[in-house]
């Protein structure tokens, strides 16, 4: 995570962290205070500190499903895919209707190369929250990796209907369109992805894209 570049916001965040730490001195078993401090640390880009606070929140209240979701997301950012999966499965065990938990699992399974499981988890996330853009993007890439190009095209078009400036969706779509022989449209989306800052060059256009990080 990137630390906020706005000095005013950063100063307010620092004061909030100070306030929470002072409160925790008097209420060390407050799951809410640990959880909020973890979120603040996450905003500051302090991943290890955030993970520690989410774990302490869960020690105080093991039923905080959202804490597991956040813990899983931070684990993914550290490259700890198995821990990401474990945390999000625990979240779903507590509350099966958490769309981000299913979406995070889809991304984690994508990273592990388990494309069918990634498809299942992404579809579950969409079933709960139909406009969850990251889940649609994960689904598009999972379909692409699994060789289901038409399904991937449909999923990428859904992403772009939700956000026409979603760079990786343009790139995923360009690859899928190229694989189906629609070269002119593929080139249009490839150029759009480049314009939006997606890290591509001419040599990579015909390749299946890498797994992205969380959006």
C-alpha positions in Angstrom: 0.0 0.0 0.0 1.1 3.5 -0.8 1.3 6.1 2.0 -1.0 9.0 1.4 0.9 11.8 -0.3 -1.3 14.6 1.1 0.5 16.1 4.1 -2.8 17.3 5.7 -4.4 13.9 5.4 -1.2 12.2 6.6 -1.1 14.5 9.7 -4.7 13.7 10.6 -4.0 10.0 10.2 -1.0 10.3 12.5 -3.1 12.0 15.1 -5.8 9.4 14.8 -3.2 6.6 15.2 -1.8 8.4 18.3 -5.4 8.7 19.7 -6.1 5.0 19.1 -2.9 3.9 20.8 -3.6 6.0 23.8 -7.1 4.6 24.0 -5.7 1.0 23.8 -3.4 1.7 26.7 -6.6 1.9 28.8 -8.7 -0.6 26.9 -6.2 -3.2 25.6 -8.9 -5.8 25.1 -11.0 -3.6 22.7 -11.4 -5.4 19.4 -12.8 -2.3 17.8 -9.9 -0.2 18.8 -7.4 -2.8 17.5 -9.4 -3.1 14.3 -9.5 0.7 13.7 -5.8 1.0 14.4 -5.1 -1.8 11.9 -7.1 0.1 9.3 -5.2 3.3 10.0 -1.9 1.5 9.8 -3.0 0.1 6.4 -3.7 3.6 5.1 -0.2 4.6 6.2 1.2 1.7 4.3 2.4 0.0 7.5 1.5 -3.5 6.5 3.2 -5.5 9.3 1.8 -3.2 11.9 -1.6 -3.5 10.4 -1.4 -7.3 10.3 -0.4 -7.3 14.0 -3.4 -5.2 15.0 -5.9 -7.3 13.0 -4.6 -10.4 14.7 -4.9 -8.7 18.1 -8.5 -7.6 17.2 -9.2 -11.3 16.4 -7.7 -12.4 19.7 -10.2 -10.1 21.4 -13.1 -11.1 19.2 -12.6 -14.2 17.0 -15.9 -13.5 15.2 -14.7 -10.3 13.4 -15.1 -11.7 9.9 -14.1 -8.5 8.2 -10.8 -8.5 10.1 -10.0 -11.9 8.5 -10.8 -10.3 5.0 -8.4 -7.5 5.6 -5.8 -9.8 7.1 -6.1 -11.9 4.0 -5.7 -8.9 1.7 -2.6 -7.8 3.5 -1.1 -11.3 3.4 -1.6 -11.3 -0.4 0.3 -8.1 -0.7 3.2 -9.7 1.1 3.1 -12.6 -1.3 1.8 -15.0 1.4 -0.9 -16.6 -0.8 -1.6 -19.6 1.5 -2.2 -17.2 4.4 -4.5 -15.1 2.3 -6.6 -18.2 1.4 -6.7 -19.3 5.0 -7.8 -16.0 6.3 -10.5 -15.5 3.8 -11.8 -19.1 4.3 -12.1 -18.2 8.0 -14.1 -15.1 7.1 -16.5 -17.0 4.9 -16.9 -19.6 7.7 -18.2 -16.8 9.9 -20.2 -15.0 7.2 -20.6 -16.7 3.8 -22.0 -13.5 2.3 -18.8 -11.4 2.3 -18.2 -10.7 -1.4 -14.6 -9.4 -0.9 -13.7 -12.6 0.8 -14.8 -14.7 -2.2 -13.1 -12.2 -4.5 -9.9 -12.3 -2.6 -10.0 -16.1 -2.8 -10.5 -15.9 -6.5 -7.4 -13.7 -6.9 -5.4 -16.0 -4.6 -6.4 -19.1 -6.5 -5.5 -17.3 -9.8 -2.0 -16.7 -8.4 -1.7 -20.4 -7.5 -2.8 -21.4 -11.0 -6.0 -23.0 -9.9 -8.1 -21.3 -12.5 -11.3 -23.4 -12.1 -11.4 -22.6 -8.4 -10.7 -19.0 -9.2 -13.7 -19.0 -11.5 -16.0 -20.5 -8.8 -14.9 -18.0 -6.1 -15.2 -15.0 -8.5 -18.7 -16.1 -9.5 -19.7 -16.5 -5.9 -18.5 -12.9 -5.2 -20.5 -11.6 -8.2 -23.6 -13.5 -7.0 -23.5 -11.6 -3.8 -22.4 -8.2 -5.2 -23.2 -8.1 -8.9 -21.2 -4.9 -9.6 -18.0 -5.9 -7.7 -15.6 -4.9 -10.4 -12.5 -6.7 -9.1 -14.4 -10.0 -9.0 -15.4 -9.5 -12.7 -11.8 -8.7 -13.6 -10.6 -11.8 -11.7 -13.2 -13.8 -13.5 -12.1 -12.4 -16.9 -8.5 -13.3 -16.3 -9.4 -16.8 -14.9 -11.4 -17.6 -18.0 -8.5 -16.3 -20.2 -6.0 -18.5 -18.4 -8.4 -21.4 -18.6 -8.7 -21.0 -22.4 -12.4 -19.9 -22.2 -11.8 -16.8 -24.4 -15.5 -16.0 -25.2 -16.4 -16.1 -21.5 -13.4 -13.9 -20.8 -14.5 -11.3 -23.4 -17.9 -11.2 -21.8 -16.4 -10.7 -18.3 -14.0 -8.0 -19.5 -16.8 -6.1 -21.2 -18.8 -6.2 -17.9 -15.8 -4.6 -16.2 -15.6 -1.9 -18.7 -19.4 -1.3 -18.5 -18.7 -0.6 -14.8 -15.6 1.5 -15.4 -14.5 2.3 -18.9 -11.1 3.3 -17.7 -10.1 0.1 -16.0 -6.7 -0.6 -17.6 -6.2 -4.3 -17.0 -9.7 -5.0 -18.4 -8.7 -3.3 -21.7 -5.6 -5.4 -21.8 -7.3 -8.7 -20.9 -9.9 -7.9 -23.5 -7.3 -7.2 -26.1 -5.6 -10.5 -25.5 -8.9 -12.5 -25.7 -10.0 -10.7 -28.8 -6.7 -11.4 -30.5 -7.0 -15.1 -29.6 -10.4 -15.1 -31.4 -9.0 -13.3 -34.4 -10.6 -9.9 -33.9 -7.4 -8.1 -34.5 -8.6 -4.5 -35.1 -10.7 -4.4 -31.9 -7.9 -6.1 -30.0 -5.5 -3.3 -31.1 -7.9 -0.6 -30.0 -8.1 -2.1 -26.5 -4.4 -2.7 -26.4 -3.7 1.0 -27.2 -6.3 2.0 -24.6 -4.6 -0.1 -21.9 -1.3 1.6 -22.7 -2.9 5.0 -22.7 -4.3 4.3 -19.2 -0.8 3.3 -17.9 -1.1 -0.5 -18.1 2.6 -1.8 -18.3 2.6 -3.4 -21.8 4.6 -3.1 -24.9 4.3 -4.5 -28.4 6.1 -7.7 -27.5 3.6 -8.6 -24.8 0.4 -8.0 -26.7 -0.1 -11.7 -27.7 0.7 -13.0 -24.2 -1.8 -14.0 -21.6 -1.4 -11.3 -18.9 0.2 -11.8 -15.5 -2.0 -12.0 -12.4 -2.6 -8.4 -11.1 -2.5 -7.3 -7.5 -5.5 -6.2 -5.6 -7.2 -3.1 -7.1 
